[in-house]
Amino acid sequence: MLNGRVALVTGSTSGIGLAIADALAGQGADLVLNGFGEATAIETIRGGLAARHGVRVIHVAADMAKPAEIDSLIAAGERQFGRIDILVNNAGIQHTSPVESFPSDKWEQIIAINLSACFYTTRAVLPGMRGRGWGRIVNIASVHGLVASVDKSAYVAAKHGLIGLTRTVALETARSPVTCNAICPGWVLTPLVEQQIQARAERDGLTRDEAMTRLVSEKMPSGDPVVPAALGQLVVYLCSPAADQIRGAALPVDGAWTAQ
Ligand code: NAD
């Protein structure tokens, strides 16, 4: 379905981004990967995706906190493949602390990576998408773009902001064949969440599995975390013709977290 399309997925060396990259490559899209990691591990990921799906895959190690590196990332993708048709803004970080003691550098970093980077990438890819007459922008927000939790002021602010950006871009592109939407997952079992499970286990003297069950059940009535591959399939759907008129949506995938 996506043969001939080129997808850039930020933060795709791990977790949700990697699952989305895998799903898009599974539909034939060439890939620009981005994210941190050890060089040999990244090369294994890159080579594995290319071999498994028969697509072209490059990795560009831009730091999404740095606007100049974001411009270089987009330029590298366009130089290599001539186009970026699908942009998935996924790179993100977390830090938890009460607002009174929230470190300034963590605040700045979270806003830069989880919000401002999505503006810089969107601004850079939109002219090409409009010019070629097709484009998909998918922002990986969070339930924390829709509701808040304690100790996550920067993350909640960034994700609420990202949904605002999504809606604005959707309006500005409404009469074009470019769509922009946000996905709002609840707990997804990835390295980012694993850190929070470990912290909970240490704080409450629990095993890792007990801590995971408590963490998930506190917020998700389903009691089950989201599987990263399910988010990959949702992005594929948003890239399909059936989703042409899904615009400016903030789609929860959250086991009824935000239904409460
Ligand atoms: P993860 O930690 O497993 O992966 C994050 C990816 O982003 C990695 O590839 C990492 O290298 C990359 N990254 C981090 N900082 C970067 C930077 N400065 N520049 C470039 N790349 C950078 O995290 P994840 O759980 O897969 O989260 C991915 C996205 O999904 C994030 O935006 C997160 O907020 C969102 N999300 C996650 C969950 C969850 O429960 N895991 C829930 C809702 C939303």
Residues whose N, C-alpha, C, O or C-beta is under 5 A from the ligand:
A	BS01	NAD	G11 S12 T13 S14 G15 I16 G17 N34 G35 F36 A62 D63 M64 A65 N90 A91 G92 I113 I140 A141 S142 V143 P185 G186 W187 V188 T190 P191 L192 V193
